[in-house]
Amino acid sequence: MTDMYRAPLKQSDDKPGHPAIRSAAPVLYRYLTFLVILLVAQSARSAPLQDPEAKTDPPILNCNVESIIYEVSTRHLSDRFCVINEETPELQVCHWENCRWTNSSLEQALLGDDMLTIVYVHGNFMERENTRERVRIVDAYLKRQAKESYRVILFSWPSEKQRPVLRDAADNAKVAEMESLYLAWILKQLQSQSRVSLLGFSYGARTVTGALHLDSGGTIPGLTFQSPNTTRRNPYRLGLIAPAVDKKWLTSSGRYSCALNQVNGFVNLYNSRDPVLRRFRFVDNARPIAGGLNGFDGLYDPRSISPLAGGDTENVRQFDCGAIIGTTHSEKSYLGKCSYFQVLMDNILWNPSTHEPHCKLCIEK
């Protein structure tokens, strides 16, 4: 009878439960720990990288061609303006030489030696050093496919992140358009060159298409630019990656309706799964849809627009890279993973096209 009313054993806070269970606990804990480590190791070997920018295969360089890299910067200038001094714009110029950046001049950067010239414009939220690193990565991919030597001009504009993301994105959209005044001035200086290409990523695509529009005699509300005195003798090549530009702006009634008038080859890489460009509609009250999300409207319909020099619609190609790179707005993912980036490279390098578009990923309007 006394056993029935025996007080229960007092249990310790750090060793609860039956003595037999307490003695087995360390062994069970070690076993479970080993099992978890084993499962994590196996999943790490089989699972794809979550960050598409973490690793990309480095391009194999073509040692038979040489490249010259210049940086033309407006970062030291005001990011709010509506007109520029077209006689002597105060642009800062640097040259990548002997593994370092050195001061240079516009005369050197825009030298009229008829070398193939590629103007690259970076995207939003990029510090100056980031853009300098990025243009060297782009140059490495260019050199892999280049058939001849070329010059790269990095157009560096003030895109640093300074305010809350959404507000900064809306403000920098306006800045990117204003920067098209300076880029249009640069294009004017290159009008004697026989081959000039432009490559723009995200907001950089807005600067590029705005500059092409101004260079062709178009106007942009609120901005003042003296149109070129003479028509360019030779057309441009254009490549856009994830362009943060309204998909209707390149049509005949769009904001940049003249942008493609002097372009004879255009490749647009977009991503229908881009999580950043899905929010592009919040940039302004017009609720725009980005050409980097769904492709540009009107470029395959001759009734709505004749997009290229001579009205050649066959030289407009748009590819959805979403199935390849997934839910990302990473420029490096396009460069390192999207196979259609090779088509874009051939276009801006003026190479004979060796990469035919695949019907399933080529959008036709």
N, C-alpha and C positions, 0 to 999 in steps of 0.2 A: 504493500500500500504506500509505503514511503516513496517508492520509485515513481509512482504516478504523479506525485506532487513535487518531484525534484526540480529545483530551479534550473532553467536552461543555462548552458554554458555561456559565459560572457564572450562575445565575439569581438575580436580586435578590429579596429577601423581599417588597418592595412592588410589583414589576413582574414577575410570573411569566409564563412562556409565550413563544411566538414573538413576534419584534419586530412583525410585522404585526398580530397579535392585540392586542399592547400598545397600538398606535397607534389601534386601533378601539374599545378599551374605553371611553374617555370618551363617545364618541358613543352606543354601545350602552347605557351606564348612563343617559344622559339620556333616551334613547327609552323605556326600561323605566320610569323614574320618571314620565315624562309619561303613559304608558299606565295605570299604577296610579292616579294622581291622577284621570284621566278616568273610570275604572271606579268609583272611590269616589264621585265627584260624581254619576254617574248613579244609583248605587244609593241614595244619600241622598235623591235627588228622588223615587224610586219606592217606597222601603221605608217601612212604618209606623213610628211612634215606638216605641222599645223600652220607654220609661218612660211608662206611661199617665198619670202625674201631671205629666209635663213640660209639657204644654199641654192645656188644655181651653177650649172656647169660653166666654167670659164671658157670663153671662146678661144678657138685655135687661131692664132694670128697669122696673117699672110705677110711674110717678110719681104715680099717682092714689091710692096707699095709703101709709100711714106705718107704720113698725115701731119698737118700743121694745125695746132689748136690755139685759137684766140678767145679771150673773154672780153665782151663789150658789155659794160655794166652801167645801169642807171640807179643803182641802190643808194648812191650818195645824193641823188636829186629828190625833189619833192614827189610824193606819190599821189598828189592831187594837182592836176593841171588840165588845161583844155587846149593849149597851144604850145609849140616849142620854137626855139630859135633855129630855123632851118639853115642858117648861114654857118653858125658855129655851135652846134649842140655840145654841151659839156659832158661828153661820155668818157668814162674811164676804160682804158684798154690794157689788158695784160696778155702775155704770151707764155704758153707752157713750153719750156725749153730746158733741157738737161735736168729733168725731174723736179723742176720748180717753176713757180710763176714769177715772171719779171714784167716790169712796166714796159709798155709799148705805145704805139700810136695808131690812130684810125687809118692813116695812110698805109701802114703796113698790113693791118688787118683786112682792109678793103682793097688791097693791091690788085690792079687790073691786069693780071698776068694770064687770064683766061683759064686758070686752074679750076676744076670742079669745086664749087663752094656749097657747103651744107650749113644752113643756119638752124641751130637747135635752141628751142625755148622750153625751159623747165616748167614744172607745175607749181601748185600752191604749197604753202607752209615749208619752204625750203630756205635754209640759211645759205650764205654765200659759199662756205666751204663744202656744204652738201652738193651744191650745183657743180662745183669744180670737180668733185669726185664723180658725180653722175656723168658729166660730159666725157670723162675719160673712159667710163664703162661703155657708153654709147660708141665712142671711137673704137674701142676694142672689137665690138660687134661689126662696125662698119668695115674695119680692116680685114675681117675674116672673109668678107664677100667682095671687097673692092677689086676692080680690074686695073686701076690706075691710082696715082697719088691724088690727094684731095686736101681741101682746107675745111676745117670745122670752126664755125663762129658760135660760141655760147653767148646767147643774149640773156643776161642776168638781170632780173627785175626784183623790186622789193616785195617779197612774198612771205616774209617772216610771220609766224604766229604771234599775235600780240594781245588779242582780246578773246572773249568766249568764242568757241568754234563757229557757231552758226552766224554770229555777227561778223566775225573775221572773214568767213567765206563770202558773205554778201558784199562786204567792203572790197575784198581783193578781186572779186569779179569785175567791179568798176575799175580798179587799178589796172587789171590785165588788159581791159579794153583801151584805157588811156595810153598804156605802153605801146599800143599798135602805132601811135604817132611816131615814136622813135624807130620802131622796126620798119615802118614804111619809108622813113628817111634813109635807113641803111639799104633797103631794096633799091631806092632811087640811085644810090651811089654804085650799085652793082648792075645797073641796067645794061652796061656794055658787055658783061660777062655772058658767055654763050650757054653755060649750064649752071643754074642756081637751084638748089632744093631747099625746102623748109620742112622741119620736123618739129611738131609740137605735142606736148603731153598735157592733158587735163586743162587747166586754165591757160597754159602756154598755147594751146590750140586756139583759144579765143584771141590772144595777141596775134598769132600767125594769120588767122583768117581775117581779122580786122585790118591788118597791115596789107594783105593782098587786095582787099576791097578798096582801101585808100589808094593803093598803087595803081589800080585800074581806073581811077577817077571817081570812085564812089565817095559818099559822104557819110559821116556818123553823127547823129544829133549831139550837140554839145561840144564837139571836137573840131578844131580848125587845122587843116593841112593843105598846103599848096600842092595841087595835083602835078604829077610829072609833066614836063614840057613836051616830052616825046614818048611815043608808045614803045614799050620794050620790044626789042628785035626778036628775042627768043623767049619761049614759054618757060614756066617753072615746073618743077616736080614737087608734089606735096604728099607728106605722110603725117597722119594724125593718130595718136594713141589715146584712147579713153577721153575724147574731147569733151570738155565742160562747156559746150556750145549748144544752144537751142537747135534741135534737129530740123527746124524749119528756116533757120537763118540763111542757109545757102541757096534757097529757092529763089526764083525770079522776083518774088515779092518780099523776100526776107531782108533782115537787117544788113547782112553782108552779101547782098545779091550779086555784086561784081567780083566776089572773091575768087571764083574759078574761071573768070574770063581769060586769064593769061596762064592757065594751068593745062598741061597736056597729059598729065599722069597723076592720079590721086588714089591713094590707098588709105582706108580708114579701118582701124582695129578697135572694136568695141566689145563690151562685155554685158550681156543681158542679165548677168547675176551680180553686177557691181553694187555693193551695199552703200557706197558713198554717193554714187550718181543717182541712186534711187531717191535720195533726199535732195537732189539738185532742184526739184520743184519749189523748195522753200527759199531759194536764193532771192527771188523777188515775187511780187504780187501776180505776175503774169503766169505763174506756175509752169515754167519751161520744162521740157523733157529733153535730156541731153542726147546729143548725137553719139556720145560714148556709151549710152545704155541701149538704144534701139537702132542706131544707125541714122543717117540723114535722110530726110524725106526728099522726094522729087528727082533724085539723081538718075533714076532709070526710066523716067517718064518724059519723053521728048515733048509731050504736049505742055508740060509744066515748066521745063527748063532745058536749055542746051548748055550743059555744065562746063564743058571744057573747050579749049581753043579749037576752033573748027567744028564744034558741036559733036565731038567724038565721045559718045557715052560708053563705049566699050572700055575705055581707059579709066573708068571709075570702078573701084573694087572695094567692097565692104565685107569684113569678116567678123563673125561673132566668136570670140575666143573664150566665152564663158564655160563651155564644156571642157576646155583644156586647163584653164587657170583657176576656175571656181570663183567663190565669193571674195573678191579682192579688188582693190583699186591700185595695186602695186605696179609701178612702172617696170620694176625689175622682173616681175612675173611675165609680163609681155615679152621682155627682152630675152629671158632665159628659157621660157617654157612654150610660148605660143608659136607653133610652126609657121603661122602666117606672117610672123615678123620678118621672115626671110623674103617674102613677097614685097613687103614694105621697103626693106633694105635694097633690094634690086631696083625698085622704082626710084628712090632718091639717089642711088648711085649711078643711075642711067645705064644699068646693065640690061642686056637682053634678058627678058623674063624666062627663067627656067623652072619656076614654081607655079604650076597651074592651080587656079582656085578650085576648091572642092564645092560641088553644088550645094551640099547640105549646110554649109556655113557661109555661103555667099548670099547676101540678102538682095533680093530684087524687088523693087517697088513697082 
